[in-house]
Amino acid sequence: MKANKYIRILCEGEKTEPNYFRGIIKANRIRGARVVKPKDNSPLGIVKAAKEEIKIAKKSKIPASEIEVWVVFDKDQHAKLPDAFQMARDNGIKVAFSNVCFEFWVLLHYEKSTKPFSNCDEIIKYIRTNHDADYLKKNDHYERLYDKIEAAITNNKWLLNKHWIYELEKGTAIYDLNPYTDVYYLVSFLRNLD
């Protein structure tokens, strides 16, 4: 068993993200970690629900150093993304973000890519055509991809450090970069808990 922190991961998606992160939590036997599905799955709604999770932890007298709350959301066509990021920053909530959608993180399990996509269906079609003909959002993605996680982390670091480094240094908002994901931060955190 790893850790005994209060870890909450609030996901926008109905199946893909929750299934993936529940798989990591189970495989790594992480105590105190849960995936939470907020009622309002807009980025702002997810961050507001994350603030409530922090309040619950504090009411339970969990030390701040043991509270780790993450939100996982995509650009999609969401309004108020800047507000969601600011609210997360202001409240110590960590963000795992993808543009256009979480499936770009899935794609990085298979290949390095800087290919921009216009929508999530386009990424899914690309994955099904080139890597996994049986890909569906409802699949147990952790089970299908666990042996490729190191490749995904390497490919995600490459994307940020080679492809987007200059844009990030200029201060370009991450939601204006396509493709973009930084999900490897959350995945690495979960896999490296002691």
Buried (B, 14 or more C-beta within 10 A) or exposed (E): EBBEBBBBBBBBBEBBBBBBBBBBBEBBEBEBBBBBBBEEBBBBBBBBBBBBBBEBBEEEEBEEEEBBBBBBBBBBEBEBBEEBBEBBEEEEBBBBBBBBBBBBBBBBBBBBBEEEBEEBEBBBBBBEEEBBEEBEBEBEBBEBBBEBBEBBBEBBBBBBEEBBEEBBEEEEEBBEBBBBBBBBBBBEBBBEBE
